C-alpha cells in the first residue's frame, strides 16, 4: 500500500517532459538490432515505457516498479502493457531480454558491483543494457540537502539519510567490458528552464532526491526543513528576469551489449 511518503506519480509527472528526454536520448543510442522482448525496470508512471515502446514496436514489454502509485499510473497510461509491482533490488525473475531499460532508477540501489553483472546476465546474447542515472550528488541541489539536514534540529534523525554511492564512469566501463562486446559510456548535462524560481526547483526535488529526507521527518519538521532548503536554493539558483531558473542536471549514460 502506498504511504504519503511513497513515490507520488502526480509529483513526478509535474516535470514529465524533462524527465523523459534522457530516456529517449538513452534509447536512441541503443544499437539498431531486433528487440523481441524488453523490460523497463523502475518504470515509474510509464513515461519511459512509452519511449521504450517507440524504440521497440511489437516487442513484448514488461514494466516493473516498487511503488504501487507509480504502477497504478503506468497501467492507466498504457493498459496494453503488463506492469508489475516488484522490489528491483531483489528482482531475479527467470527469462532473458533483448533490452533492459533502467532509466533513473539504479542510483537508488546499492552494490552496483554485483547488480550490473547480474543485469547483464539477464540479457540474451547480443542483448543490450541501457542505463541512465542522475549524476548530481555534488550539485547545489543535493549538497544543500545534506547541509540543511546536518545543521537543523533534525540532524540526529537525518544521520545516514543519503543516496547510494555510485562509481566513476571508468569503473563501470571496467566492470562491464569483460562481459560485453561493446560498452558506451557518456555524461550529459541538461539545463532545464523551470518557471517559478526556487519553488519550482524544490517541487522538482520533492519528487526525487528530497524524498528520503522528508520521509524521516514529522509534519512540523518537514515544513521547517523545506523552508530552509528553499531559501538556500534561491541563493544558489538565482532566477532570470522572467522568473525562470535554469537548472543544471548532469546525468550518466551506459549502453552495454552482452557477448
C-alpha angles and dihedrals in degrees: 000000000000116000127203088262096049119103112295115215091197092054092046097051094052084091098029098141092051092047094046098049094075090052091054091046090050094050091047088063095053109108114258098252124136113279114202099160129025139167130203108208112198089018094172113189092344100266092121090043089057089054089048091053090054090052095045108030112185095019122130102250131192125187123199132184136161093228118088090200092055093047091049090053092046092051091052092048097046110020091169092064126077113240124184133188107237140157100244093200090060097033110133105146117160121255140072129251135206089215133021114192118198107175116180095334113092092069086074093056129080133223100042090173087069099028100057096050088046090056092048087054089059092061129094116241105286091016122139136236111204115191132177122180131175108248097195107112090117094047118106090251091066100028089057091050089058093044094050090045092052097043103048135078087265093062095113092046092051098047109129095015099132141120121275111267115255132203135252111263090248090060092052088051093049091046095051103035097079090054099042142059091215135020119184116188127177142153127222130186114210119199106211117197106219119189114215102052120234092351090063092051090050090048089053093051094044086067093054131358099028093054100091092046095049093043091061094055134076121238096269093046091046092056093048092046092052092048092054092043093048092051091051091048091052089059095044096046109035113195124245119245091271092052095257120137117209103217115200110215119181118199133186119222129197129181113181127179118208120235 
